[in-house]
């Protein structure tokens, strides 16, 4: 360690006494005193690397991990002959500070690019394997907390809380929690928006298991891995084919209609309207889109039909359901 203390020289006898005192304090676990003696030696550039190793130990015991890490880095650079000794201490500090990912990252680099002395191979391997184990446990613990929070919100949280916690579990492995999730797919009180989100999560995780799903008073058995994207369903494609003419009339209107269709089918998913209703549904979506965008249109004979009015009301109600988790308090 290069520190300047101008025009002052430490006497050999004093230096020897400070070294002795620091080592005795260290041995007797008086770490604050040990640091005091060592820092006096440092003022006069009289702290050997052996003494500075004692300083690292004192810093570790006092849980001053950042200071210990900084000193290790300095010694690794200034004392290449003892590089692996300081590296071992450095990695051990990171491990004690629960910085397991850093341990793994450093050792991955060391294993790939360095010729490791035999003395350090086993200690490095042990630290590496333990760090990987603890990282895995952290991830599992974090996943469980996220899912347990989601389940709690499904039971008694608001719709917004359910939607928010659903977004947080979408990257978790759903297979570990199927027994917790399954009952909610048939819970009549649970908003269909949330049920669709759960099914999409199961589909994304390639869950291959049959589930009963309740929506709108009906129950069907569904295997998530076999589900297709909403707009890839035959019913969706057929409704869009009835709306294709809008592309030449008003492309913006077509895109708006497509978004209405997506939201409508999102609520239904994984159920879909009967195929014999696709034309009237397309007409209902088109007229709703025109109403929303204030686009004038000529009345058709079917525009007065009760069936068209039924689908317009149904789609409008589902629009409200779709946006309800996103509404501000």
C-alpha positions in Angstrom: 0.0 0.0 0.0 1.6 3.3 -1.1 0.8 6.1 1.3 2.9 9.2 1.8 3.9 10.6 5.1 6.4 13.3 4.4 9.8 13.6 6.2 8.8 11.1 8.9 10.6 7.7 9.4 9.3 5.0 11.7 11.9 3.6 14.0 12.5 -0.1 13.6 11.8 -0.9 17.2 8.5 1.0 17.1 7.6 -0.8 13.8 8.4 -4.2 15.4 6.2 -3.3 18.4 3.3 -2.2 16.3 3.5 -5.4 14.3 3.6 -7.5 17.5 0.7 -5.6 19.0 -1.4 -5.9 15.9 -0.9 -9.6 15.6 -1.6 -10.1 19.3 -4.8 -8.1 19.1 -5.8 -10.1 16.0 -5.1 -13.4 17.8 -7.2 -12.2 20.7 -10.0 -11.0 18.4 -9.6 -7.4 19.4 -10.2 -6.3 15.9 -10.7 -2.6 16.5 -7.3 -2.4 18.3 -5.6 -4.5 15.6 -6.9 -2.0 12.9 -5.6 0.9 15.0 -2.0 -0.6 15.1 -2.1 -1.5 11.4 -3.2 1.9 10.3 -0.4 3.5 12.3 2.0 1.3 10.3 0.3 2.3 7.0 0.9 5.9 7.8 4.6 5.3 7.4 4.4 2.9 4.6 5.6 0.2 7.0 2.7 -2.3 6.8 3.9 -5.5 5.2 1.6 -7.6 3.1 1.3 -10.1 6.0 0.2 -7.3 8.3 -2.3 -6.1 5.6 -3.7 -9.6 5.4 -4.4 -9.2 9.1 -6.2 -6.0 8.3 -8.4 -7.8 5.8 -9.3 -10.3 8.5 -10.1 -7.6 11.0 -12.3 -5.8 8.4 -14.1 -9.0 7.6 -14.8 -9.8 11.3 -16.1 -6.3 11.8 -18.4 -6.8 8.7 -16.7 -4.0 6.8 -16.9 -6.1 3.7 -16.6 -3.2 1.2 -13.4 -2.1 2.8 -12.0 -5.6 2.9 -12.9 -6.1 -0.8 -11.1 -2.9 -1.8 -8.0 -3.9 0.1 -8.0 -7.3 -1.5 -8.2 -5.8 -4.9 -5.2 -3.6 -4.1 -3.1 -6.4 -2.9 -4.0 -8.6 -5.8 -2.7 -5.9 -8.1 0.4 -5.0 -6.0 1.5 -8.5 -5.0 1.2 -10.8 -8.0 3.2 -13.6 -6.3 0.3 -14.0 -3.8 -2.5 -13.2 -6.3 -4.4 -16.4 -5.6 -4.2 -16.1 -1.9 -5.8 -12.7 -2.0 -8.2 -13.9 -4.7 -9.3 -16.7 -2.3 -9.9 -14.2 0.5 -11.7 -11.9 -1.9 -14.1 -14.6 -3.1 -14.6 -15.7 0.5 -15.6 -12.2 1.5 -18.1 -12.0 -1.4 -19.5 -15.4 -0.3 -19.9 -14.2 3.3 -21.6 -11.1 2.1 -24.1 -13.3 0.2 -22.9 -12.0 -3.1 -23.3 -15.4 -4.7 -23.8 -14.2 -8.3 -20.5 -12.3 -8.1 -18.7 -15.3 -6.9 -20.0 -17.4 -9.8 -19.2 -14.7 -12.3 -15.6 -14.3 -11.1 -14.9 -18.0 -10.8 -16.4 -18.7 -14.3 -13.8 -16.3 -15.6 -11.0 -17.8 -13.5 -11.8 -21.4 -14.5 -11.8 -20.4 -18.1 -8.7 -18.2 -18.3 -6.4 -18.9 -15.4 -4.1 -21.7 -14.4 -5.2 -22.3 -10.9 -2.6 -23.6 -8.3 -3.6 -27.0 -7.0 -3.9 -25.6 -3.5 -6.9 -23.5 -4.5 -8.8 -25.7 -6.9 -10.9 -27.5 -4.3 -11.7 -24.4 -2.2 -12.7 -22.5 -5.4 -14.9 -25.4 -6.5 -16.6 -25.6 -3.1 -17.3 -21.9 -3.1 -18.6 -22.1 -6.7 -21.0 -25.0 -6.1 -22.3 -23.6 -2.8 -22.9 -20.2 -4.5 -24.8 -21.9 -7.3 -26.9 -23.8 -4.7 -27.7 -20.6 -2.8 -28.6 -18.7 -6.0 -31.0 -21.5 -6.9 -32.5 -21.4 -3.4 -32.9 -17.6 -3.7 -34.7 -17.9 -7.0 -37.0 -20.6 -5.7 -37.7 -18.6 -2.5 -38.4 -15.4 -4.6 -40.6 -17.4 -7.0 -42.6 -18.8 -4.1 -43.1 -15.4 -2.5 -44.3 -13.9 -5.8 -46.8 -16.8 -6.3 -48.0 -16.8 -2.7 -48.6 -13.0 -3.0 -50.5 -13.7 -6.2 -52.6 -16.4 -4.6 -53.3 -14.1 -1.6 -54.5 -11.4 -4.0 -56.7 -13.9 -5.9 -58.4 -14.7 -2.6 -59.0 -11.2 -1.3 -57.2 -8.6 -3.3 -58.6 -6.0 -5.6 -58.8 -6.7 -9.4 -55.9 -4.2 -9.9 -53.8 -6.0 -7.3 -54.6 -9.4 -8.9 -53.6 -8.1 -12.3 -50.4 -6.5 -11.0 -49.3 -9.6 -9.1 -50.1 -11.8 -12.2 -47.7 -9.7 -14.2 -45.0 -10.4 -11.6 -45.4 -14.2 -11.8 -45.5 -14.6 -15.6 -41.8 -15.4 -15.6 -42.0 -18.0 -12.8 -42.3 -21.8 -13.5 -46.0 -22.4 -13.1 -45.5 -26.1 -12.8 -44.3 -25.7 -9.2 -47.6 -24.1 -8.2 -50.3 -25.9 -10.2 -52.1 -27.2 -7.1 -52.4 -23.6 -5.8 -53.6 -22.2 -9.1 -56.0 -24.9 -10.3 -59.1 -24.0 -8.0 -59.2 -20.4 -9.2 -59.9 -21.4 -12.8 -63.3 -22.6 -11.7 -64.0 -19.9 -9.2 -67.1 -18.1 -10.5 -66.1 -14.9 -8.5 -62.8 -14.5 -10.3 -62.8 -12.0 -13.1 -62.5 -13.7 -16.5 -59.6 -11.3 -17.4 -57.5 -12.8 -14.6 -58.5 -16.4 -15.7 -57.3 -15.6 -19.2 -54.0 -14.2 -17.9 -53.5 -17.4 -15.8 -54.2 -19.6 -18.9 -51.7 -17.6 -21.0 -49.1 -18.0 -18.2 -49.7 -21.8 -18.2 -49.5 -21.8 -22.0 -46.2 -19.9 -22.0 -44.7 -22.3 -19.5 -45.8 -25.3 -21.7 -47.9 -26.8 -19.0 -49.4 -30.0 -20.3 -52.2 -30.9 -18.0 -56.0 -30.7 -18.3 -57.8 -28.1 -16.2 -61.5 -27.3 -15.8 -62.2 -23.6 -16.6 -65.4 -21.8 -15.8 -66.5 -18.7 -17.7 -70.0 -17.3 -18.1 -71.7 -20.2 -16.3 -70.0 -22.8 -18.6 -67.2 -25.2 -17.7 -64.9 -26.7 -20.3 -61.7 -28.8 -19.9 -58.6 -27.2 -21.3 -55.0 -28.2 -21.8 -52.9 -25.0 -21.9 -50.1 -26.4 -24.0 -52.7 -27.0 -26.8 -54.0 -23.5 -26.8 -53.3 -21.1 -29.6 -52.9 -17.3 -29.6 -56.2 -15.5 -29.4 -56.0 -13.9 -32.9 -54.8 -17.2 -34.4 -58.1 -19.0 -33.5 -60.4 -19.9 -36.4 -63.2 -17.8 -35.0 -60.9 -14.7 -34.8 -59.7 -15.2 -38.4 -63.3 -15.6 -39.7 -64.5 -12.4 -37.9 -61.5 -10.5 -39.3 -62.3 -11.8 -42.8 -65.7 -10.1 -42.5 -63.9 -6.8 -41.5 -61.2 -7.0 -44.3 -63.2 -4.6 -46.5 -62.4 -1.8 -44.0 -58.8 -1.9 -45.0 -59.6 -0.1 -48.3 -62.1 2.2 -46.8 -60.4 3.3 -43.6 -57.2 1.4 -42.4 -57.4 3.2 -39.0 -60.9 2.0 -38.5 -59.8 -1.6 -39.3 -57.0 -1.5 -36.7 -59.4 -0.1 -34.1 -61.9 -2.8 -34.9 -59.2 -5.4 -34.6 -58.3 -4.1 -31.1 -62.0 -4.3 -30.1 -62.1 -7.9 -31.4 -59.0 -8.9 -29.5 -60.3 -7.5 -26.2 -63.6 -9.1 -26.7 -62.1 -12.6 -27.4 -59.6 -12.1 -24.5 -62.5 -12.1 -22.1 -64.0 -15.2 -23.7 -60.7 -17.1 -24.0 -60.3 -20.1 -24.2 -64.0 -20.2 -25.1 -65.2 -18.6 -28.3 -68.6 -17.6 -29.8 -70.3 -20.0 -32.2 -69.0 -19.8 -35.8 -72.5 -19.0 -37.1 -72.3 -15.7 -35.2 -69.1 -14.4 -36.7 -70.8 -12.2 -39.3 -73.1 -10.4 -36.9 -70.2 -10.1 -34.4 -68.1 -8.5 -37.1 -70.9 -6.0 -37.9 -71.3 -5.2 -34.2 -67.6 -4.6 -33.8 -67.6 -2.4 -37.0 -70.5 -0.2 -35.8 -68.9 0.1 -32.3 -65.6 1.2 -33.9 -67.4 3.7 -36.0 -69.3 5.1 -33.0 -66.0 5.4 -31.0 -64.2 7.2 -33.8 -67.3 9.3 -34.8 -67.2 7.8 -38.3 -70.5 8.3 -40.2 -72.0 5.2 -41.7 -75.1 4.2 -43.6 -77.6 2.1 -41.7 -78.0 -1.5 -42.9 -81.3 -3.4 -42.5 -79.6 -5.7 -40.0 -78.5 -2.7 -37.9 -82.0 -2.6 -36.4 -82.0 -6.3 -35.5 -82.1 -7.4 -31.8 -79.3 -9.8 -32.4 -76.9 -7.0 -33.5 -77.9 -5.0 -30.5 -77.3 -8.0 -28.3 -73.7 -8.4 -29.5 -73.0 -4.6 -29.3 -74.0 -4.6 -25.7 -72.1 -7.8 -24.9 -69.0 -6.5 -26.6 -69.3 -3.1 -24.8 -69.7 -4.9 -21.4 -66.6 -7.0 -22.1 -64.6 -3.8 -23.0 -65.4 -2.5 -19.6 -64.2 -5.8 -18.0 -61.0 -5.8 -20.0 -60.1 -2.3 -19.0 -61.2 -2.5 -15.3 -57.8 -3.8 -14.0 -56.1 -0.8 -15.6 -58.4 1.9 -14.2 -56.9 4.4 -11.9 -58.0 4.5 -8.3 
